[in-house]
Amino acid sequence: MDDTIYNQFYLWLGVATILIIAAAALLILVWMAARRILRLATAALRIVEQIRSNTNSVWGLETTNEVACDILDGAKAIETHAGMVVEAMHEVDGK
């Protein structure tokens, strides 16, 4: 009977050891995958920052276009008023 108990003990000790080794291996694999994800995410962040830096000038074009439209509106107003001044001068000269 003692041999049976010892055999059962060593069998379950072996099973427990195998389970612990398997769990440790899985944890190590998860840890390695997490490190790889971190490395790839860091590289992706650098690329995104570079893209943002490269496209900042595109966002500046919107402001440039707004300023250009304001300048055009101002130039049209000047043209209109200059035409009115010319007409007024012709009326004064014609009278």
Backbone bond lengths (Angstrom), bond angles and torsions (degrees), N, CA, C in turn:
res aa  C-N    CA-C-N  psi(-1)  N-CA   C-N-CA  omega(-1)  CA-C   N-CA-C  phi
1 M - - - 1.438 - - 1.519 111.54 -
2 D 1.319 116.60 -38.65 1.456 119.60 179.33 1.516 110.93 -61.90
3 D 1.329 116.32 -37.74 1.465 119.59 179.12 1.523 110.97 -63.49
4 T 1.277 117.67 -37.88 1.456 122.34 179.48 1.529 110.16 -65.44
5 I 1.312 116.46 -43.07 1.465 119.83 179.40 1.522 110.31 -63.71
6 Y 1.338 115.88 -45.14 1.465 119.10 179.72 1.529 110.64 -65.02
7 N 1.325 117.52 -39.74 1.468 120.86 178.23 1.525 110.39 -63.10
8 Q 1.320 116.23 -43.27 1.469 120.67 178.20 1.536 109.63 -63.67
9 F 1.349 116.57 -42.95 1.457 120.91 179.81 1.529 110.75 -60.22
10 Y 1.315 116.95 -48.21 1.466 120.12 -178.85 1.528 111.60 -68.43
11 L 1.320 116.91 -34.26 1.469 119.79 176.95 1.525 110.08 -63.14
12 W 1.324 117.54 -48.87 1.463 120.76 -178.96 1.535 111.51 -71.48
13 L 1.310 116.76 -29.63 1.458 120.13 174.08 1.529 109.38 -64.95
14 G 1.318 116.42 -41.46 1.476 120.79 176.85 1.523 111.58 -64.72
15 V 1.332 116.42 -42.54 1.467 120.37 178.37 1.531 110.03 -62.82
16 A 1.321 117.34 -44.37 1.459 121.38 179.58 1.529 110.45 -63.21
17 T 1.331 116.29 -40.55 1.469 120.34 178.99 1.526 110.61 -62.85
18 I 1.327 116.36 -43.47 1.469 120.68 179.01 1.526 110.16 -63.53
19 L 1.332 118.13 -42.19 1.456 121.47 178.67 1.532 111.43 -63.72
20 I 1.317 116.63 -41.36 1.464 120.39 179.34 1.523 110.45 -65.98
21 I 1.320 117.03 -42.31 1.470 120.42 178.27 1.527 110.24 -64.35
22 A 1.335 118.10 -41.30 1.464 121.49 178.77 1.528 110.67 -64.12
23 A 1.341 116.94 -43.07 1.465 120.27 178.97 1.522 110.38 -64.24
24 A 1.326 117.39 -41.40 1.464 121.08 178.99 1.528 110.33 -64.12
25 A 1.327 116.72 -40.73 1.470 120.01 178.65 1.522 110.64 -63.29
26 L 1.325 116.65 -42.84 1.466 119.87 178.06 1.527 111.19 -63.80
27 L 1.321 117.70 -41.44 1.464 120.64 177.86 1.530 111.44 -63.15
28 I 1.322 116.22 -40.28 1.468 119.85 177.56 1.523 110.53 -64.55
29 L 1.326 117.61 -40.29 1.472 120.82 178.02 1.528 111.03 -64.69
30 V 1.326 117.17 -40.83 1.463 120.99 177.99 1.525 109.79 -64.71
31 W 1.310 116.90 -43.14 1.464 121.55 178.88 1.527 110.95 -61.46
32 M 1.340 116.98 -42.81 1.470 120.92 178.48 1.532 110.84 -65.00
33 A 1.324 117.00 -39.78 1.467 120.52 178.19 1.526 110.41 -65.60
34 A 1.324 117.09 -39.17 1.464 120.48 178.92 1.524 110.87 -64.89
35 R 1.312 117.44 -39.92 1.471 120.74 177.56 1.521 110.57 -64.79
36 R 1.333 116.64 -39.42 1.469 120.33 178.68 1.531 110.06 -65.65
37 I 1.328 116.86 -42.36 1.463 120.73 177.74 1.523 110.31 -61.65
38 L 1.318 117.27 -42.41 1.463 121.09 178.00 1.526 111.04 -61.67
39 R 1.318 117.05 -43.90 1.462 121.26 179.16 1.536 110.64 -62.43
40 L 1.324 117.20 -44.78 1.466 120.89 -179.93 1.530 111.23 -68.34
41 A 1.329 117.17 -37.97 1.470 120.28 178.79 1.526 110.50 -66.18
42 T 1.322 116.92 -37.74 1.462 120.49 177.63 1.521 110.39 -64.63
43 A 1.328 116.82 -42.93 1.470 120.33 177.46 1.524 110.58 -63.97
44 A 1.327 116.76 -41.24 1.471 120.10 179.18 1.522 111.01 -64.57
45 L 1.324 117.44 -37.90 1.459 120.93 178.51 1.526 110.78 -63.52
46 R 1.330 116.97 -41.44 1.467 119.67 177.13 1.524 110.85 -61.57
47 I 1.325 116.90 -41.02 1.468 120.72 179.88 1.526 110.53 -66.25
48 V 1.329 117.13 -41.74 1.468 120.79 178.89 1.526 110.49 -63.06
49 E 1.331 116.82 -41.25 1.463 119.78 178.10 1.525 111.04 -63.63
50 Q 1.331 116.83 -37.96 1.465 120.46 177.83 1.531 110.28 -66.85
51 I 1.321 117.37 -41.53 1.469 120.81 178.05 1.524 109.91 -62.55
52 R 1.330 116.57 -43.81 1.463 119.98 178.49 1.524 110.90 -60.72
53 S 1.312 115.96 -42.90 1.458 120.12 179.06 1.528 110.98 -63.82
54 N 1.331 116.59 -39.26 1.465 120.64 -179.10 1.517 113.18 -72.11
55 T 1.333 117.78 -24.22 1.465 120.14 -176.92 1.521 113.17 -101.75
56 N 1.331 118.38 1.17 1.464 120.19 177.62 1.521 111.23 -58.38
57 S 1.327 117.38 -36.33 1.466 119.74 -179.17 1.529 111.06 -65.78
58 V 1.320 117.42 -30.31 1.468 120.35 178.48 1.526 109.64 -65.12
59 W 1.331 116.77 -41.35 1.460 119.84 179.12 1.528 110.45 -67.80
60 G 1.322 116.70 -29.27 1.452 120.39 176.77 1.516 112.26 -68.99
61 L 1.325 117.71 -24.19 1.463 121.29 179.02 1.528 111.54 -64.00
62 E 1.302 117.35 -31.60 1.471 120.18 178.66 1.525 109.50 -61.89
63 T 1.321 116.13 -45.29 1.465 120.25 177.93 1.523 110.35 -64.50
64 T 1.330 116.25 -41.64 1.468 120.38 178.75 1.519 110.48 -60.84
65 N 1.317 117.92 -42.74 1.466 121.47 178.90 1.528 111.36 -63.75
66 E 1.332 116.64 -40.08 1.470 119.58 178.39 1.527 110.61 -63.64
67 V 1.327 116.67 -43.10 1.466 120.28 179.02 1.522 110.09 -64.90
68 A 1.341 117.11 -41.32 1.466 120.65 179.02 1.527 110.78 -62.17
69 C 1.326 117.89 -40.39 1.477 120.93 177.40 1.528 110.73 -64.25
70 D 1.335 116.77 -40.39 1.472 119.86 177.28 1.530 110.74 -63.12
71 I 1.334 116.67 -41.88 1.471 120.50 178.28 1.523 110.44 -63.34
72 L 1.337 116.89 -42.24 1.465 121.07 179.02 1.527 110.51 -62.41
73 D 1.332 116.78 -43.44 1.468 119.95 177.67 1.526 110.69 -61.23
74 G 1.333 115.81 -40.46 1.464 119.75 177.32 1.519 111.88 -64.64
75 A 1.326 116.57 -41.26 1.465 120.31 179.23 1.529 110.83 -65.13
76 K 1.324 117.60 -39.04 1.470 120.64 177.64 1.523 110.69 -64.71
77 A 1.326 116.74 -39.24 1.466 120.78 178.26 1.526 109.92 -64.63
78 I 1.334 116.21 -42.09 1.477 119.72 177.76 1.525 110.05 -62.61
79 E 1.332 116.59 -42.79 1.472 120.52 179.96 1.528 110.35 -61.60
80 T 1.317 117.04 -43.60 1.459 121.48 179.93 1.524 110.53 -62.76
81 H 1.321 116.26 -47.99 1.460 120.10 -178.64 1.525 111.69 -68.12
82 A 1.325 117.01 -35.32 1.474 119.59 177.50 1.530 109.92 -65.26
83 G 1.332 115.86 -39.66 1.468 119.56 176.60 1.516 111.47 -62.46
84 M 1.316 117.68 -39.35 1.462 121.64 178.44 1.531 110.58 -65.69
85 V 1.333 115.78 -38.12 1.465 119.87 178.30 1.522 109.57 -65.56
86 V 1.331 117.50 -43.96 1.469 121.35 179.47 1.525 109.74 -61.36
87 E 1.324 118.16 -45.02 1.459 121.47 179.07 1.529 110.59 -61.47
88 A 1.340 115.63 -42.19 1.457 119.32 179.95 1.520 110.54 -64.64
89 M 1.333 117.78 -36.55 1.473 120.65 179.39 1.523 110.55 -69.16
90 H 1.339 117.01 -37.19 1.473 120.02 177.58 1.520 110.77 -66.06
91 E 1.322 116.67 -37.00 1.464 120.25 178.20 1.528 110.27 -66.00
92 V 1.325 116.80 -40.01 1.465 120.09 179.85 1.533 109.52 -68.37
93 D 1.321 117.68 -41.45 1.468 121.19 179.46 1.536 110.55 -69.06
94 G 1.309 117.75 -33.77 1.458 121.90 -176.81 1.504 113.04 -76.71
95 K 1.282 121.08 -18.92 1.461 123.59 -177.34 1.458 111.74 -87.25
